[in-house]
Amino acid sequence: MPQSDAVKTILIVDDSASLRQTVHIVLAQAGYAVLEAADGIEGLSRLDGRRIHLIISDVNMPNMDGIAFVKAVKLRPDYRFTPIIMLTTEAQENKKLEGQMAGAKAWVVKPFQPEQMLRAVSKLVLP
């Protein structure tokens, strides 16, 4: 089977269990494999060498916020080029800029529509 037919894996990092569940369902129904983490520290522990095609992270989380998480991911050689979507209630331009400077590729504001999330995901998940 060609590599491009393999299931794509997405990591969701958010301190809200209900939001993780909602995003998980949307992505799983679209055919993605999904991993979850409750904060940036747990998110980093999920980066254990397996291929992650995309990361979706909240900004405001305990222990390690989303911006610090993105910066930490970008320091890891195996995950430096993994695209990251920030999924957050933060809509201020300065926060978006901070996220972009850290390495985030897209910014989706909560509450989100499933189609909006899947459009952003499909643009960033590469074969």
Secondary structure, DSSP 8 states (H G I E B T S, - for coil): --GGGS--EEEEE-S-HHHHHHHHHHHHHTT-EEEEESSHHHHHHH-SSS---EEEE-SS-SSS-HHHHHHHHHTSTTTTT--EEEEES---HHHHHHHHHHT--EEEESS--HHHHHHHHHHH---
